[in-house]
């Protein structure tokens, strides 16, 4: 069973003979279930639920100091599968409204109870699978976010290229696409992408990248010098600049 070695089950029953009968049924049919406790009052049941965090609770409705609905009012924030057991059919509707797995009238039919517990186990397994799936999705999203914080992801038809931001020298805009120029084995290579220039400007870390011209974003770590008409980058690269943007850039690094 996904994620579970043992399932804790709590028996809530004010008649000792019935409580023992329920335990015998559970222990004879389910190796994966451990009966963590037997209680017969509201106070003891609430305490047991908080102490053991059972996944399944078999609940008699009439208890020594109230009803199981008093228990549910005090433990509504705690998730567990509920199976009701009672001598009174008039409680059925209220029990169903609590999203109970099943409702059994005394005398209890063993096969019917076993089927109810099996349904609880199926529900628990499903919840665990969903939980694991959500955890994996969250982990993957976190990893992707971390990756996105350090890499530019360029999707091509047959592959995905990851380019470290630190290796991007500059980006050049064309009408319908942009070209990323980056270092690869000490040489400047390029790759085209459909990422727009505006989107590129938003994605690249502002601490290291500056849009020096409508068509160019440069990595400031590769700048040798900047004047009113051009920026000289390492690797003998010259980039045209917008005069106003050049002034803005100089105030930024001043």
C-alpha positions as CSV (number, residue, x, y, z in Angstrom):
1,X,0.0,0.0,0.0
2,X,1.4,3.4,-1.1
3,X,3.2,5.1,1.8
4,X,1.8,3.1,4.7
5,X,3.3,0.3,6.8
6,X,0.3,0.2,9.2
7,X,-3.0,2.0,9.5
8,X,-4.2,3.0,12.9
9,X,-7.8,2.3,13.6
10,X,-9.7,3.5,16.7
11,X,-12.8,1.7,18.0
12,X,-15.4,3.9,19.7
13,X,-18.0,1.8,21.4
14,X,-19.6,2.0,24.9
15,X,-20.4,-1.7,25.1
16,X,-17.3,-3.8,25.9
17,X,-18.6,-7.0,24.2
18,X,-19.3,-5.2,20.9
19,X,-16.0,-3.4,21.1
20,X,-14.2,-6.7,21.5
21,X,-16.2,-8.2,18.6
22,X,-15.1,-5.3,16.3
23,X,-11.5,-5.7,17.3
24,X,-11.6,-9.4,16.6
25,X,-13.0,-8.7,13.1
26,X,-10.4,-6.2,12.3
27,X,-7.5,-8.2,13.6
28,X,-8.6,-11.4,11.8
29,X,-9.0,-9.8,8.4
30,X,-6.5,-7.0,8.2
31,X,-2.7,-7.4,8.8
32,X,-2.1,-3.8,7.8
33,X,-4.3,-2.4,10.5
34,X,-3.5,-1.9,14.1
35,X,-6.2,-1.1,16.7
36,X,-4.6,1.7,18.6
37,X,-7.2,2.1,21.3
38,X,-10.8,1.4,22.3
39,X,-12.8,4.2,23.8
40,X,-16.4,4.7,25.1
41,X,-16.7,8.4,25.9
42,X,-16.5,11.7,24.0
43,X,-13.7,13.0,26.2
44,X,-11.6,9.8,25.8
45,X,-12.3,9.6,22.1
46,X,-11.2,13.2,21.4
47,X,-8.1,12.6,23.4
48,X,-7.3,9.3,21.6
49,X,-7.8,10.9,18.1
50,X,-5.4,13.7,19.0
51,X,-2.9,11.3,20.5
52,X,-2.9,8.6,17.8
53,X,-4.1,10.4,14.6
54,X,-6.0,7.3,13.4
55,X,-6.8,6.9,9.8
56,X,-10.0,5.0,10.4
57,X,-12.5,5.4,13.3
58,X,-15.3,2.9,13.9
59,X,-17.9,5.0,15.8
60,X,-20.8,4.1,17.9
61,X,-23.2,7.0,17.9
62,X,-24.5,7.0,21.5
63,X,-21.6,7.3,24.0
64,X,-21.4,7.4,27.7
65,X,-21.2,11.2,27.9
66,X,-22.7,12.3,24.6
67,X,-22.6,11.3,21.0
68,X,-20.0,10.7,18.3
69,X,-21.2,14.0,16.7
70,X,-19.8,15.8,19.7
71,X,-16.5,14.1,18.9
72,X,-16.7,15.2,15.3
73,X,-17.4,18.8,16.3
74,X,-14.1,18.8,18.3
75,X,-12.0,17.0,15.7
76,X,-13.4,18.4,12.4
77,X,-9.9,19.7,11.5
78,X,-8.4,16.2,11.6
79,X,-8.9,13.9,8.6
80,X,-10.0,10.3,9.1
81,X,-12.3,7.7,7.6
82,X,-15.5,7.3,9.5
83,X,-17.7,4.2,9.8
84,X,-20.8,4.6,12.0
85,X,-22.2,1.8,14.1
86,X,-25.5,2.2,15.9
87,X,-28.7,0.6,17.1
88,X,-30.8,3.5,15.8
89,X,-31.5,4.1,12.2
90,X,-32.7,7.7,12.8
91,X,-29.1,8.9,12.9
92,X,-28.4,7.7,9.4
93,X,-29.0,11.0,7.6
94,X,-26.9,13.0,10.0
95,X,-24.1,10.4,9.7
96,X,-24.1,10.5,5.9
97,X,-23.8,14.3,6.0
98,X,-20.5,13.9,7.8
99,X,-19.1,12.1,4.7
100,X,-19.0,8.8,6.4
101,X,-17.7,5.8,4.5
102,X,-20.5,3.6,5.8
103,X,-23.3,3.2,8.3
104,X,-24.0,-0.1,10.1
105,X,-26.9,-1.1,12.2
106,X,-26.4,-3.5,15.1
107,X,-26.2,-6.5,15.1
108,X,-23.2,-6.0,12.8
109,X,-22.7,-8.2,9.8
110,X,-19.0,-9.2,9.7
111,X,-18.7,-9.3,5.8
112,X,-20.4,-5.9,5.5
113,X,-18.1,-4.4,8.0
114,X,-15.0,-5.9,6.3
115,X,-16.1,-4.4,3.0
116,X,-16.5,-1.0,4.6
117,X,-13.0,-1.1,6.1
118,X,-11.7,-2.2,2.7
119,X,-13.3,0.9,1.2
120,X,-11.6,3.0,3.9
121,X,-8.2,1.5,2.9
122,X,-8.9,2.2,-0.8
123,X,-9.7,5.9,0.1
124,X,-6.5,6.2,2.2
125,X,-4.4,4.7,-0.6
126,X,-6.0,7.1,-3.1
127,X,-5.3,10.1,-0.8
128,X,-1.7,9.0,-0.4
129,X,-1.2,8.6,-4.1
130,X,-2.7,12.1,-4.6
131,X,-0.5,13.5,-1.9
132,X,2.7,11.9,-3.3
133,X,1.7,13.2,-6.7
134,X,1.3,16.7,-5.4
135,X,4.6,16.5,-3.5
136,X,6.4,15.4,-6.6
137,X,4.8,18.2,-8.6
138,X,5.7,20.7,-6.0
139,X,9.3,19.4,-5.9
140,X,9.5,19.4,-9.7
141,X,8.1,23.0,-9.8
142,X,10.6,24.1,-7.2
143,X,13.5,22.5,-9.1
144,X,12.2,24.1,-12.3
145,X,12.0,27.5,-10.6
146,X,15.5,27.1,-9.3
147,X,16.6,26.1,-12.8
148,X,14.8,29.0,-14.3
149,X,16.5,31.4,-11.9
150,X,19.9,30.3,-13.2
151,X,19.3,29.3,-16.8
152,X,17.6,30.6,-19.9
153,X,15.6,27.8,-21.4
154,X,15.4,27.8,-25.2
155,X,13.1,25.3,-26.7
156,X,13.9,23.9,-30.2
157,X,12.0,21.4,-32.2
158,X,13.9,18.4,-31.0
159,X,15.6,19.6,-27.8
160,X,15.7,22.0,-24.9
161,X,18.8,24.1,-24.5
162,X,19.7,25.4,-21.1
163,X,22.0,28.4,-21.1
164,X,23.4,29.8,-17.9
165,X,22.7,33.5,-17.6
166,X,26.4,34.0,-16.8
167,X,27.4,32.6,-20.2
168,X,25.0,34.9,-22.2
169,X,27.1,37.7,-23.8
170,X,24.2,39.5,-25.5
171,X,20.8,39.1,-27.1
172,X,19.8,40.5,-30.5
173,X,16.2,41.1,-31.7
174,X,14.9,40.4,-35.1
175,X,11.3,41.0,-36.4
176,X,9.8,37.7,-35.2
177,X,12.6,36.1,-33.1
178,X,15.6,36.8,-31.0
179,X,19.1,35.4,-31.1
180,X,21.1,34.6,-28.0
181,X,24.8,34.8,-28.2
182,X,26.5,32.8,-25.5
183,X,29.9,31.3,-24.5
184,X,30.5,27.6,-25.3
185,X,34.0,26.2,-24.8
186,X,35.4,29.7,-24.9
187,X,33.7,30.5,-28.2
188,X,30.7,32.6,-28.8
189,X,27.8,30.6,-30.3
190,X,24.3,31.6,-31.1
191,X,20.8,30.1,-30.9
192,X,17.5,31.5,-32.2
193,X,14.4,31.6,-30.0
194,X,10.8,32.7,-30.4
195,X,11.0,34.5,-27.0
196,X,10.2,38.2,-27.6
197,X,12.6,40.9,-26.7
198,X,10.3,42.3,-24.1
199,X,9.9,38.9,-22.5
200,X,13.7,38.4,-22.7
201,X,14.2,41.7,-20.9
202,X,11.8,40.5,-18.1
203,X,13.5,37.1,-17.8
204,X,17.1,38.1,-17.7
205,X,18.4,39.2,-14.3
206,X,18.4,43.0,-14.2
207,X,21.5,43.0,-12.0
208,X,23.6,41.8,-14.9
209,X,21.7,42.6,-18.1
210,X,20.8,46.0,-19.7
211,X,18.8,46.8,-22.8
212,X,21.3,49.3,-24.3
213,X,19.4,49.5,-27.6
214,X,15.9,48.5,-28.8
215,X,17.4,45.5,-30.5
216,X,20.1,44.6,-28.0
217,X,20.4,43.4,-24.5
218,X,24.0,43.1,-23.2
219,X,25.5,41.2,-20.2
220,X,27.3,44.0,-18.3
221,X,29.9,41.6,-17.1
222,X,31.3,41.4,-20.7
223,X,31.5,45.2,-21.3
224,X,34.9,46.7,-22.0
225,X,33.7,50.2,-22.7
226,X,30.6,52.2,-23.7
227,X,30.3,55.5,-25.6
228,X,27.3,57.4,-27.1
229,X,27.2,55.2,-30.2
230,X,28.5,51.7,-29.3
231,X,29.4,49.3,-26.6
232,X,32.6,47.3,-26.9
233,X,32.3,43.8,-25.4
234,X,34.8,41.1,-24.9
235,X,35.6,38.7,-27.8
236,X,35.8,41.7,-30.2
237,X,32.1,42.4,-30.2
238,X,30.7,45.8,-30.9
239,X,27.1,46.6,-30.2
240,X,25.3,49.7,-31.4
241,X,23.7,51.7,-28.5
242,X,20.9,54.2,-28.1
243,X,22.5,57.5,-26.8
244,X,19.9,58.0,-24.1
245,X,20.2,54.4,-23.0
246,X,23.9,54.8,-22.9
247,X,23.5,57.8,-20.6
248,X,21.1,55.8,-18.4
249,X,23.5,52.9,-18.3
250,X,26.4,55.2,-17.2
251,X,24.3,56.6,-14.3
252,X,23.5,53.1,-13.2
253,X,27.2,52.1,-12.9
254,X,28.4,55.4,-11.6
